[in-house]
Each structure stands twice: as C-alpha cells, then as structure tokens.
Amino acid sequence: MNLQHCLSTIALAALLVSTATAEPQAYEKLVLSDKFYSEGAYYADFNRDGHLDVVAGPFWYAGPDFKQRHEYREVREFSPLDYSDNFLTYTGDFNGDEWPDVLCVPFPGTDGFWFENPGSDGEGHWKSHLALKNVGNESPIWVDINGDGRRDLVFNIDGFLGYGSYDPELPEQPWTFHKVSPQGGYHKFTHGAGAGDINGDGRMDIVEAKCWWEQPADANAEGPWKRHPYEFADAAAQMGVLDINGDGLLDVVNAWHCHHYGLVWHEQKRTGDGEIHFVRREILPPEPDMASPDLRISQMHALALADMDRDGTLDIVTGKRYWAHGPTGDVEAGAPPVLYWFKVEHQPDAPPKITPIEVDNDSGVGTQVTAVDLNKDQTPDLVVGNKKGTFVFLSKEDAPTSEP
C-alpha cells in the first residue's frame, strides 16, 4: 500500500468517525400552526417593538412568544398531498419606509409578490405588489449579489439564470431581472442555487448544480458571466458557500440529490497558477447502505448556514422535507421528518470534523429552513414552515416542548 493511499484511508476514516451522531442539544419546540400554508418561513420585526417576529404563509407571529397571530394576506390552507402557493418567504424594506415587508416566493413558474407593511401594528391585509414574473427554481436564495447593500433573489426565468433586484425609490415598479447565464436548460423546477466569493476578488459569484458563475468587475456589463464547469450536485437545494476546512478558501456544501440522499461538500483547491478546482467529499453518502444503522436522511430539500454553537465556525442546517411528492413519491417518504444541524470543527492538517446533532424528528424542513437568533441569547434558533405546519426551535437548556 503506497503512502498516498494510506493518507487517503486515514483521512476517510477521520471523516467517517466524525459523523457519529452527537448527543441531542436542548431546544424548546413551538408549534405555531399544524396546518400547511407554506414550505418556507422567515423573520423580521414587523411591528418594530424590538422583538423579531416570524412569518409563514399568510400569517406573521409576534415575538417574543409568537402566540399572537396576525393575518396579513388571504388565508389558503393546502393539503399535504398537494403544494402551496408559497415555496419560500423573505423580508426586506422594499419601499424605503423603514417598515419590513414580506416577499412570497411562489410555486415555481408563477409570479412572486411582495406585501407592504402598513406600519404601526401591521394589522389587516397588506397591499400586494408584483415583484417578479415567472419565478423559476425550487430554491431561490436571498443575498446581496451586486453589492448595493440590498438583498437580491437568485432564480431562473425563461431559460436564464440570474437575480432580481428592487429599487425602494420605485416601489410600484416590478423588480429588475439581471441575466447571469446565456439562455439554456434552466426551467421552473430547476434545483439549487447558492452564492459566495469563490475566487476571493471581493465580488459575489453564483453556484448551481453544474458550475459556478464568476461575477465580472462590471456587474452591469452586457453578456453572461464567466462559467466554470463542475458538478456540485445532481439536484441540489440551497447551496452553502463557506470555508469548511479552515484553509482560507471557500468551499461549497449541498445536498447531492434533494429528493434522494447525500450531503456533500466540495473542497476548493488551487493549482500553482491560481486555477480553481474542487474535490467532492461526503458527509452523508449519496448511495447509503440501507442495512446500516448509520445516519441517513432523504429529501434534504432545504439548507442553511449558521454558527449554531457560537464557536466562530459556520455549521450546516438541513433535514428531511416531509412528503415532497406525497407519501409514496420519494425514497423513504414515510421516514421521520428530522431536523439536524451538523457541527463543523476545523482540525489542523486534517479533514474537518463534522458531527450531526438532532434538533427534532417530527417537523423536518420545507423548501426552506431559517436560522436566526429570535430570543436574544446570541445563539441561532430555527424556523420551519412545511406540510406539517409552522415551527420555531429556541435553543436553550432543559427545554420543554409546547403544543398549540
């Protein structure tokens, strides 16, 4: 056995050992609703009382206890056998009045609207505005792409990948779509997108299943961005960009197939002349041994990054989407809908240690999972909206479970 093979075997063993499930961390589970309104949930301080609130489907829930529910748009309840009109939810001040508004990312291929916060107590139905037509991709992400200090929506439309931006000085106007790619094979059910400064030039690049797109110095220049081919996924959900091994280069983490199995990360490498390439590493295998007791999670259709334990390193949040295609449409559709975070620890001269930590086994994720500190303890909490309902998980010691 040669030295290179020995080192590869040792590295693989270290990674495999690190994925043994750790002791569960205590969370207080709040069930805000047991109805299916949306597959995404988010947050903002809608009434500006100093406490973050939660928004999912047609309701926002007032923090800090989230017991008071406010209806901001028409209520539609959906069957878990079907799909909602609200795949993801984001927030921003879209008209510049300093009151946070709500963006409802719709069922893929339909129009997305934002809802204008009326201010004060936010009561009554909010005025709706067309944001973007024909919003494609099942995992649009919310990130500042062009560096103007406002978040943009990365998605695809009419065969193009790109991002939509808003102008708070023209709130009645639909948002502007900026093409990143040439017209190609992108469709309304395209899976996966992410963003980060891959090459370290200070500009946000966009990653997708089969490549990454390098943002040019002039983001407004005509023509597509430079395409760098690499297979990050078969069918991803949100794709996280982070330095997972502590070497100073940004890597990518994503579900290998968000309707099957596999959680993988892609280690960024550089040649002597600075050329970038990636090497795929497995956290959970795309083809698990079904007879093994090792952890496997199917349908990881949502992913977020957050420093869940405040150790200075970003961790990975994901879980099982409950009934993505009904009770028989995906592998292990009836398995417990789990919610996990994966603790990432940098190790000198060794692969990162990645440890799964279970949060819950009766909620899972939707097409979105959100990590944010809701209770001001400086530790991220988790927010989920899916076919089982709307949930908040508050990180705390000796946490009880509360039901509606």
C-alpha positions, 0 to 999 in steps of 0.5 A: 500500500503506497503512502498516498493511499494510506493518507487517503484511508486515514483521512476517510476514516477521520471523516467517517468517525466524525459523523457519529451522531452527537448527543441531542442539544436542548431546544424548546419546540413551538408549534405555531400552526399544524396546518400547511400554508407554506414550505418556507418561513422567515423573520423580521420585526414587523411591528418594530417593538424590538422583538423579531417576529416570524412569518409563514404563509399568510400569517406573521407571529409576534415575538417574543412568544409568537402566540399572537397571530396576525393575518396579513394576506388571504388565508389558503390552507393546502393539503399535504398531498398537494403544494402551496402557493408559497415555496419560500418567504423573505423580508426586506424594506422594499419601499424605503419606509423603514417598515419590513415587508414580506416577499412570497416566493411562489410555486415555481413558474408563477409570479412572486409578490411582495406585501407592504407593511402598513406600519404601526401594528401591521394589522389587516391585509397588506397591499400586494405588489408584483415583484417578479414574473415567472419565478423559476427554481425550487430554491431561490436564495436571498443575498446581496449579489451586486453589492448595493447593500440590498438583498437580491433573489437568485432564480431562473426565468425563461431559460436564464439564470440570474437575480432580481433586484428592487429599487425602494425609490420605485416601489410600484415598479416590478423588480429588475431581472439581471441575466447571469447565464446565456439562455439554456436548460434552466426551467421552473423546477430547476434545483439549487442555487447558492452564492459566495466569493469563490475566487476571493476578488471581493465580488459575489459569484453564483453556484448551481448544480453544474458550475459556478458563475464568476461575477465580472468587475462590471456587474452591469456589463452586457453578456453572461458571466464567466462559467466554470464547469463542475458538478456540485450536485445532481439536484441540489437545494440551497447551496452553502458557500463557506470555508469548511476546512479552515484553509482560507478558501471557500468551499461549497456544501449541498445536498447531492440529490434533494429528493434522494440522499447525500450531503456533500461538500466540495473542497476548493483547491488551487493549482500553482497558477491560481486555477480553481478546482474542487474535490467532492467529499461526503458527509452523508453518502449519496448511495447509503447502505440501507442495512446500516444503522448509520445516519441517513436522511432523504429529501434534504430539500432545504439548507442553511448556514449558521454558527449554531454553537457560537464557536466562530465556525459556520455549521450546516442546517438541513433535514428531511422535507416531509412528503415532497411528492406525497407519501409514496413519491420519494425514497423513504417518504414515510421516514421521520421528518428530522431536523439536524444541524451538523457541527463543523470543527476545523482540525489542523492538517486534517479533514474537518470534523463534522458531527450531526446533532438532532434538533427534532424528528417530527417537523423536518424542513420545507423548501426552506429552513431559517436560522436566526437568533429570535430570543436574544441569547446570541445563539441561532434558533430555527424556523420551519414552515412545511406540510406539517405546519409552522415551527420555531426551535429556541435553543436553550437548556432543559427545554420543554416542548409546547403544543398549540 
